[in-house]
Structure formats: structure tokens, C-alpha cells
Amino acid sequence: MIRQLSDRINRTNNMHRFSPRPTAYALVVRSRANRRVPSIMTLKQLEATLGSFALAADRLFITQSSLSKRVADLEENLGCALFDRSGKKSVITQAGTLLLGRAREMLDLSETVRSEMFRVTRKETLSGVCRFGISELSATTWFPHFVEQIRTTFPQLVLEPRVILTRELERQVERGEIDFAVVAGPVVSDILAYQLVSQIPLTLVTSPARAHRRTVLSAEEFQQHDFLTHSPESGLALIFNNWLATHNLKARRTIICNSLTVITTLAVAGVGTSLLPMHYIQPLVAQGQLMPLQSKVKLPPLDYHLIWHREDIRPMTKAMKDIVLPAIDFSMPNPLWV
């Protein structure tokens, strides 16, 4: 039987951290005598068990024997095998696939109902603490305007942003430490859901003292430049390094720095060349402090994504995503340079 357990998702007027542990919807097993058995098979556990029981148990923070017992109890109650255990790995059966599909339908329906109920109670009830992650580019472009908007529209909502590099933000969303994040570069985790929010043009820039105007970099000229870039934890660095590898380009020297503002400042000072967001550095180009360089190899764009945990179905998380999305605008200038 499929039954909804007590709701562990936050009430609509509160904002707490999402826990990536088992969801609030479960397959509750009853014995043949209709006595409730204290074993519960959650949708997350059922999905995670589609391979190795040992691996699934480790991901779900329970013992392998406990997980196996819950599956066995459910199979006994339903009167059919959900997994074929004849091989080295348990393989889901046709009955298991059908059950999993039905459970997912119930979870989707529940999310729809909760979202509708939340809209009825109005978003003006948003209150509590919202923890989320952004990059330095977000923090110095659209985010200040977003803070002002939230203070005016939702005075009871407390924003707690974390400005960190992309890979660490992904890990924090996976662990449930933050509710969502706006990150640069491709999303590499299969635990996360994501939505493309922007494609930012990039340009090579350097100090006017380091190169002539309208310089076009060939592969040979490229090797004569020192490049300022982020560490590999950065989405921008990942794009840059992949671009180098794809076109077999090599810099004379790479200088690592985890601050976009500092990288830009060092480029102005003539320390090196850098691949930076075009709109971000445009005021400095207009002031003659930076000079764009042309490249014979086409430059890639920088994709930005809104990410959240796939199993986070809280109405509050969805409401915050709906509020954040229209506010994201990387064409806004850095207030320090205007």
C-alpha cells in the first residue's frame, strides 16, 4: 500500500534547510494479518536501490541489512518480486518498474497540490531564512537589486547568501546545506536539477600597455601571454580550460586567483590577460583601462544555471526559484566601476 507519512517538508510560512535524506512519502508495509510492520520503504530508497544494495544503503545512511529487509517486507506484502537477485547485482523487475512509476506519479501529484495550496495562501507570507549560493559575478551585478526588492516585497524573509565557487556550491546543495544556487558552467552532478538562466558572452582582455589595439591572437601569440584565471573549482575556469584543451592552446604562464574582482584588477594593472564576461568589464574598456583582444579561435559563452536538489519538492523552494529567476540579469554593471 502507498500511504503518505507525516510531512517532513517545511510548512509554507517557514524556511528551513532541505534534508537530502528520505522523502516524506513512503511505501508502508502491512503484514498479511493487517498489522503495521515498522519497516518503511521511501521513494528515494526504492529509486536508490536500482543497483547495488550496498551502494544504496550507503547513500541513504542506513545499513544494507535494514534496506534489504524493507524491500523484502514490501515484496511480501505485494505478493511479487520487485528485484531479480539471481545475478551479481539486483535488477528491477517489471513489477518493480510499474510500482516505481506509480510512486513517482503520486509524488508529482503531491508537489502540484502543495504548490497550488501555497499560491492560495499568497507568497506575501514568505518568512524565515533562505540559504542559497551565488558566484561573485552575481554578487556584483544583479544581486544588490534583488536584495532591495526582497526587503520591500518580503520584509519577513531573511536572505543568507554564500558567495563561493561553483563546485563547492554544488556540493552544498547536494548536502542540503543551502536551498538552491546560481552557478557558472556546466552542472556535473546527477543529484541536482537545473535550469539554464543565462548565456554570457566572454572576451579576452588585457592592459593597453601589454598589446596593440585590435590585436588578433594566433596560437603562437597566445603562448606569449600570461593568463589570469580561477582555480578548477570555478565554472569560468572549467570553460577556459576546456577551450584551451579543445583548440590545443597553451598559455606561457597561468596565475590562479579565486576573486573575479581581483583578476580584473590585476588585468588592469598589466599582470596578465584574462577571459572575462564582456558586460562585466565593458565600463573598464570604455574608460581605457582594459583592451579587448581578438582571437582566431571562437570564444565560448559562459552558461549560468539555477540548481536545486532533485528531491527538494518544498513549495517554499519553488516559490524562491520563481522570485529569483526574473531578477537574474548579468548585464547590470558592477557598482564599483560605474
N, C-alpha and C positions, 0 to 999 in steps of 0.2 A: 504494500500500500504506500501511496505517496501522501505525505502529510506535511504541512508547514509547521516547523518548530517555532518557538518563541523568537521574536525578531531581534537579531543582534545588530541590525543596521540602525544607525542613529535616527532619532526622531527628527522630524522636519525642522524643528526650531533649535537644533543643536548641531555643532560641527566638531566631531572627534576624528581621530586618526582611524583610517581604514586598516583593519587587520587582514592580512592575506591568508589567514588560516581558514578552516572550513566554513562554507557559507551557511546562511541561516535556513536553507531549505534542504530537507533531508528525506531519504527513503527510510521510513520507520518500519522495523521488522516486528511482526507479531507471530507468536507460536501457533501451532495448529489448534491449541485449546483457547486461542484468542487472548492469551496473556501477553502483555507487552514485554518484549525482550529488551534489555538495556543497551543493545547494540544499534548504532545509528550509522547509516551509510549516506553521507552527504554527496551532492552532485559533484563537488570538487574531488572527493575521494574516488568516486566512480570514474571520472574523467582521467585522474592521475594514474589509475590502476590499469590503464590500457596497455601496459607493457610489463615491466618487472615489478613484482610486488615489493621487493626490497627497495627499489628506487622510489616507488610511490610512497611507501611508508616514511622514507627519509624526507621527502618533500613535504609531507603532511604532518611531520613532527609526532608520529605515533609509531608503535612497534609494528614489525611485519606480521607477527602473530595476531595482533589485535586487528589489523586491517584484513587479514585473511579470514578471521572469524566473522567479521561483519559481512564480508562478501558471501561466506558460506551460509550465514543466517538468512540473508536476503534470498539466496538461491533456494533454500529450503522452504521459505515462505511462499515464493512464487512457483515452486514446483518445476523449475527448469534451470539449466546451467547457463550462467552469464559469461563464463570464460572457459575456454578449452585449455586444460593444463597438461595435455599429453606431451607437449614439446618443452624445450628449454625455457621458453617464455610463455606466460599466459596470454592467450589471444581471445579477443572478444568474440562471442558467438552472435548469430543472427538475433537471438532473443535479447542479448545484451545491447546490441546496437539499437534495437527498437526501444528498449527501456531508456537508454541514454537520450535518444531523440525526444521521447515524451517528457523526460525530466527537464531537458533544455527548453522545451515549449512552455512548460509551467514556469520556469524561471523567467523567461522573456515576458510572459503574460503578467507575472507579479511585478516586474520592473515597470511595465506600462501602466499598471493600475497605480503603483506608488507615485509615478511621475504625474499622472493625472490628478491624484489627490493633492499632491504638492502644489500644483498650479492653482487648484481651487482655493487653497489656503493662502495664496499670494506670496510672491517672492519677497515682499517687504518684510516678512517675518525672519529673514536671514539674520542669524546672530551667532556668536561664538567665535572660535578661532579657525581660520582656514590656513593650512600649511601647504605651501607649494613651492616649486622651484623655477627659477628663471636664469638666463645667461646674463652676462654683463651687457651685451648688446640690448637686450630687453630692458634691463635696469636703467640704461642711459638714453632710451628712446621713448617708447610708448608707456612704460610702466608708471612714471610720475603722474601722467594724466589719468591713468587708471586708478591710482590711489586717491586722487582728488574726486573722481567720480564715485568711488565706493564710499568715501566719507560723507558725501552729500546724499547718496541714494540709500545706503545701508549703514547708518551710523552705529548700529549694534554689532556689526561684523568686524572682527579684528583680523587683519592680514598679517601673516607671518611668512614672508618670502625668504628663500635661501638662494643666494647667488653663488652657484658652483658650476664646474664644468659638466658637460653633457653626460659622460659615463657615470659619474657619481650621482647625478640626479636620477638617472635611470635606476640605479641600484636602490636609491631611497624610495622611489615609487614602488619598486618590486617588494620591498620590505614593509611597505605600508607606513613609512615614517612621514611621508608627505602625500597629499591627496592627488596632485597632478603636477605636471611640469611643462614648460615650453622650452624645447631643446633644439639645438642646431645639429644638422647632419642626419644620416640615416638611422633609423631605430633598429637595433640589432637584437633586442630581447623578444622572445616569443610569448613572454608573460604579459607584455604590455599591449594595450590597444592604442592606436594613434590616429591623428588626423592632420593632413598637410595644411598649414596655415599661411605659409609664405614661401616664395622663391626669390632670394635676394641676389641681385647681380653683384659680382665681385670684380675688383680691378687691382692690378699691380701698381703700387705707388712707391715713390722714394723721394728723398730730398732733392730739390732742384740743383743742389750743389754736387750731386752724385751722378747726374746724367743729363744729356741734352734733351730739350723738348722734342716730342714726337719720336722718341727712341723706340725702335721695334726690336724686341729681344728675340734673337735666334737661339738655338740650343747652345751654341758656343758662347754667346754673350751671357746667357743665363748663368753659366758656370763662373762668371766673373763677379757675381753678386753674392753678398752675404744676406741671408733671409731671416727675418724676424717672424716667429710663429709660436703657436701654443704647444703645450705638451700633447701627447697622443690621447689624453682623456677628453680633449676638446673636439667637438663636431667640426669646427672650422679646420683644425689641424688634420683631421681624418680626410676631409675633402682635398686639402692641399697635398697631403702625402700621396693619396690615390692618383691625383692629377700628375704629380711628378713621376710616379711609377708607370702610369699608363703611357706617358709620352717619353719615357726614358730620359728625363731631365734630372740634372744634378746641380745643387747649389754649391758654391765654394765653401760656405760655412753656414750652419743653422744655429740661430740664437733662440733659445727657448724662454718664453715668458707666459705666465698664466693670466695676465691682465691685458684686455684689449686696449684700454686707455693707455697703458704704459707702452705697449707695442707701437701704437700710433705716435706717441710722444717720442719714442726712440727713432722712428722713421723720420719725423720732422727734424730731429737732431742730426740726421745723416748717419746713424749707426748701421742701418741696413734697409733693404727693400722688403715689402710685405704684401701679401694678398689680403685685401680688406674689403668690407662691404662698401659699395660705391656711394650710396646715400649717406652713410655714416661719416665718410671723410670728405664729402663734397664741400662743406664750408672751408675746410683747410686748403683744399685745392683752389677755391675761389680767392682765398687770401694769399695764395702764392707760397704757402708753407709746405705743400706736398705737390708732387707732379705725377700724373698718371703715366704709365708705360704701356706700350702696345706689345702684344705677343703674337708670334706667328702661329702659336697653338691656341685654340679656342679655350677660354676660361670657363670653368664650370660654375653653375649657380650654387648658392647655399640654401638648402631646404630647411625650413623650420617646421617642427611638428608639436602639436599638443599631445601629450601622452598621459595615460592613466592605467591603472591595473585592470586587466580584463574582467576580473571578478568583482570589481567595485561597482555595485549597482545602486548605491545610495542616491536618493533624489537630490540631496544637497550637492553631491559631486557633479551631477548632471547640471544642476542649476548654475554652479560656478563656471562650468565649461561654457554654458550658454552666455554668461555675462562676460567672460574673458575674451572669447573669440572675436566679437565685434571691435574690441579695444586694441587688438594687436595691429600695430602699424609701424613698421620699421623705417618708413620714410621720414618719421619725425626726427628733427635734429637733436643732437646731443646738446643739452642746455649749457654745457661748459664752453662750447665753441661758437655759440651764436652771439 
